[in-house]
Amino acid sequence: MSPGVALVTGAGSGIGRSVALALARAGYSVVLAGRRKAQLDEVRREAGPAALAVPTDVTQPDSVEALFGEIQRRFGRLDLLFNNAGIATPPAALEDLKLEDWRATIDTNLSGTFLCTRAAFRLMKSQQPRGGRIINNGSLSATTPRPAMIGYTASKHGVTGLTKATALEGRQYGIACGQIDIGNARTPLSAPIIQGALQADGSLLAEPTLDVAHVADAILYMAKLPLDANVLFMTVMANQMPYVGRG
């Protein structure tokens, strides 16, 4: 028996791709959302015939509504949403950060997560059987910032608040919401960290990474819990990275 229908945003690469493929292997019907159709189609072919690719810009309300309309038409329900789509602007001193870069980061990481959560909430409340699970991709920066990353830090702190509020709002409807904070997963986006990441004392340090498959395993654990249980926050990180005691 299938565990249900799962939606992964930012599914075309990196963490999203790894998680989407893991969910497909676990038997989920997986909906792949992202801005780059060619990458989505490649993941869809690898995920198998139960997968559906829907090009989506999570910063645009109409695009998100079209995505969820397609999910309802195709499957009639949604059991799991992994809010993964996100960006990080290049490091910049606070006083030098461009407003357009700030807005792009907030729009994608925070507003995009909200728009998908809102649409999922409406569907999960109305479907039968009612309920579902939402997992937000936070970051270690959701609690502890890196230097020169104020836009990304603020957006991820916002995601933490969104996670808590969604978990509270969802209680009476059987909707569970949790957050996974990931430290240095090995993806194409982590290349600068491997080469040398800016530290609080101004030095550059090449930081360890962890296999992204461990992130997918953690999300599968969260996803498979019954809806009367929830992992509100989980941290998965490279053990040797300089996070604990950062600064």
C-alpha positions as CSV (number, residue, x, y, z in Angstrom):
1,M,0.0,0.0,0.0
2,S,1.4,3.4,-0.9
3,P,2.2,5.7,2.0
4,G,0.5,8.5,0.0
5,V,1.3,11.6,-2.1
6,A,4.3,13.8,-1.4
7,L,5.3,17.2,-2.8
8,V,8.9,18.3,-2.8
9,T,9.7,21.9,-3.8
10,G,13.1,22.7,-5.2
11,A,13.2,19.1,-6.4
12,G,15.4,19.5,-9.4
13,S,18.8,19.3,-7.6
14,G,20.6,18.9,-4.4
15,I,18.7,18.1,-1.2
16,G,15.3,18.2,-3.0
17,R,16.4,15.7,-5.7
18,S,17.8,13.3,-3.1
19,V,14.7,13.5,-0.9
20,A,12.3,13.1,-3.9
21,L,14.1,10.0,-5.1
22,A,14.1,8.5,-1.6
23,L,10.4,9.2,-1.2
24,A,9.7,7.5,-4.6
25,R,11.8,4.5,-3.6
26,A,9.7,4.3,-0.4
27,G,6.5,4.1,-2.4
28,Y,5.2,7.6,-2.4
29,S,3.6,9.2,-5.5
30,V,6.0,12.2,-5.7
31,V,5.2,15.6,-7.1
32,L,8.3,17.5,-8.2
33,A,8.2,21.3,-8.1
34,G,10.9,23.7,-9.2
35,R,11.7,26.4,-11.7
36,R,13.8,24.4,-14.1
37,K,11.7,22.0,-16.2
38,A,14.6,20.1,-17.7
39,Q,16.0,19.2,-14.3
40,L,12.6,18.3,-13.0
41,D,12.0,16.0,-16.0
42,E,15.3,14.3,-15.4
43,V,14.4,13.6,-11.7
44,R,10.9,12.4,-12.8
45,R,12.4,9.9,-15.2
46,E,14.6,8.6,-12.4
47,A,11.7,8.6,-9.9
48,G,9.5,6.4,-12.0
49,P,6.0,6.5,-13.5
50,A,4.2,7.6,-10.2
51,A,6.1,10.9,-10.2
52,L,4.7,14.1,-11.6
53,A,6.8,17.2,-12.5
54,V,5.2,20.6,-12.3
55,P,7.4,23.6,-13.1
56,T,6.6,26.1,-10.3
57,D,7.9,29.4,-8.9
58,V,7.1,29.3,-5.2
59,T,7.4,33.1,-4.9
60,Q,4.4,33.6,-7.2
61,P,1.0,32.9,-5.6
62,D,-0.6,32.0,-9.0
63,S,2.1,29.5,-9.7
64,V,1.7,27.9,-6.3
65,E,-2.1,27.7,-6.7
66,A,-1.7,26.1,-10.1
67,L,0.6,23.5,-8.6
68,F,-1.8,22.5,-5.9
69,G,-4.7,22.6,-8.4
70,E,-2.8,20.0,-10.4
71,I,-2.1,17.9,-7.3
72,Q,-5.8,17.9,-6.5
73,R,-6.8,17.0,-10.0
74,R,-4.3,14.2,-10.3
75,F,-4.3,12.7,-6.9
76,G,-7.2,14.2,-4.9
77,R,-5.1,14.7,-1.8
78,L,-1.6,15.5,-0.4
79,D,-0.1,13.6,2.5
80,L,3.4,15.2,2.7
81,L,4.9,18.6,1.8
82,F,8.6,19.1,2.0
83,N,9.2,22.8,1.7
84,N,12.7,22.7,0.4
85,A,13.0,25.5,-2.3
86,G,15.5,28.1,-1.2
87,I,18.3,30.4,-2.2
88,A,21.3,32.0,-0.6
89,T,22.7,35.3,-1.8
90,P,26.5,35.7,-1.9
91,P,28.1,36.8,1.4
92,A,27.9,40.6,1.9
93,A,28.4,43.0,4.8
94,L,25.1,44.1,6.3
95,E,25.5,47.7,5.0
96,D,26.4,46.4,1.5
97,L,23.5,44.0,1.0
98,K,21.3,45.1,-1.9
99,L,17.6,45.4,-1.2
100,E,16.8,43.3,-4.3
101,D,19.0,40.5,-2.9
102,W,17.3,40.8,0.5
103,R,13.8,40.6,-1.1
104,A,14.7,37.7,-3.3
105,T,15.9,35.7,-0.3
106,I,12.9,36.5,1.8
107,D,10.5,35.9,-1.1
108,T,11.9,32.5,-1.8
109,N,12.9,31.1,1.6
110,L,10.1,32.5,3.7
111,S,7.2,33.7,1.6
112,G,7.6,30.7,-0.8
113,T,7.4,28.4,2.2
114,F,4.3,30.2,3.5
115,L,2.5,30.1,0.2
116,C,3.1,26.4,-0.2
117,T,2.1,25.8,3.5
118,R,-1.1,27.8,3.1
119,A,-2.1,25.8,0.0
120,A,-1.2,22.5,1.6
121,F,-3.1,23.4,4.7
122,R,-6.3,24.1,2.8
123,L,-6.1,20.8,0.9
124,M,-5.1,18.8,4.0
125,K,-8.0,20.2,6.0
126,S,-10.6,19.4,3.3
127,Q,-9.5,16.0,2.1
128,Q,-10.7,12.7,3.5
129,P,-9.2,11.2,5.5
130,R,-8.2,14.6,6.8
131,G,-4.7,15.7,7.8
132,G,-1.1,15.4,6.6
133,R,2.5,16.4,7.3
134,I,4.5,19.4,6.4
135,I,8.3,19.4,6.8
136,N,10.2,22.7,6.4
137,N,13.9,22.8,5.4
138,G,15.3,25.2,7.9
139,S,19.1,25.5,8.4
140,L,21.6,25.7,11.1
141,S,21.3,29.4,10.3
142,A,17.7,29.2,11.6
143,T,19.3,29.4,15.1
144,T,22.9,30.4,14.7
145,P,24.0,32.8,11.9
146,R,27.1,32.8,9.7
147,P,28.8,36.1,9.2
148,A,27.8,38.3,6.2
149,M,24.6,36.2,5.6
150,I,22.0,38.5,7.2
151,G,19.3,37.9,4.5
152,Y,19.6,34.2,4.6
153,T,19.7,34.2,8.4
154,A,16.6,36.3,8.8
155,S,14.7,34.2,6.3
156,K,15.5,31.0,8.1
157,H,14.7,32.4,11.5
158,G,11.4,33.3,9.9
159,V,10.9,29.7,8.8
160,T,11.3,28.5,12.4
161,G,8.5,30.8,13.5
162,L,6.4,29.6,10.6
163,T,7.1,26.0,11.6
164,K,5.9,26.6,15.2
165,A,2.8,28.5,14.1
166,T,1.9,25.8,11.6
167,A,2.3,23.1,14.1
168,L,0.0,24.9,16.5
169,E,-2.6,25.8,13.9
170,G,-2.6,22.2,12.5
171,R,-3.3,20.4,15.8
172,Q,-7.0,20.3,15.5
173,Y,-6.9,19.2,11.9
174,G,-4.5,16.3,12.1
175,I,-1.8,18.4,10.3
176,A,1.7,17.9,11.8
177,C,4.5,20.3,11.0
178,G,8.2,19.9,11.7
179,Q,11.5,21.3,10.6
180,I,14.9,19.8,9.6
181,D,17.9,22.0,10.2
182,I,20.7,20.8,7.9
183,G,24.4,21.5,8.3
184,N,26.7,21.2,5.3
185,A,25.0,18.5,3.1
186,R,27.2,17.6,0.2
187,T,25.5,19.1,-2.9
188,P,26.7,21.4,-5.7
189,L,25.7,24.4,-3.5
190,S,28.1,23.4,-0.8
191,A,31.2,23.8,-3.0
192,P,32.1,27.2,-1.4
193,I,32.0,25.6,2.1
194,I,34.4,22.9,1.1
195,Q,36.8,25.5,-0.4
196,G,36.6,27.8,2.6
197,A,33.7,29.3,4.5
198,L,33.9,32.7,6.3
199,Q,34.1,32.2,10.1
200,A,33.1,34.6,12.9
201,D,36.7,35.7,13.5
202,G,37.2,36.7,9.8
203,S,39.2,33.6,8.8
204,L,38.4,31.2,6.1
205,L,38.0,27.5,7.0
206,A,37.3,24.5,4.7
207,E,34.4,22.8,6.5
208,P,33.5,19.1,6.5
209,T,30.3,17.9,4.7
210,L,27.9,15.0,5.1
211,D,26.4,12.7,2.4
212,V,23.0,14.1,1.4
213,A,21.6,10.6,1.6
214,H,21.6,11.0,5.4
215,V,19.3,14.0,5.1
216,A,16.9,12.0,2.9
217,D,16.9,9.2,5.5
218,A,16.1,11.7,8.3
219,I,13.2,13.1,6.3
220,L,11.9,9.7,5.6
221,Y,11.9,9.0,9.3
222,M,9.9,12.2,10.0
223,A,7.5,11.5,7.2
224,K,6.7,7.9,8.2
225,L,5.6,8.8,11.8
226,P,1.9,8.5,12.5
227,L,0.1,11.9,12.6
228,D,-0.2,11.7,16.4
229,A,3.6,12.0,16.6
230,N,5.9,14.7,15.4
231,V,9.5,15.7,15.2
232,L,9.2,19.4,15.7
233,F,12.9,20.1,15.1
234,M,15.7,17.9,14.0
235,T,19.3,18.8,13.3
236,V,21.4,16.8,10.9
237,M,24.9,18.0,10.3
238,A,28.5,17.0,9.5
239,N,29.8,16.0,12.9
240,Q,33.2,17.8,12.5
241,M,31.9,21.1,11.3
242,P,32.5,24.1,13.5
243,Y,28.9,24.7,14.5
244,V,28.6,24.0,18.2
245,G,30.2,27.0,19.8
246,R,30.2,28.9,16.5
247,G,31.5,32.4,17.2
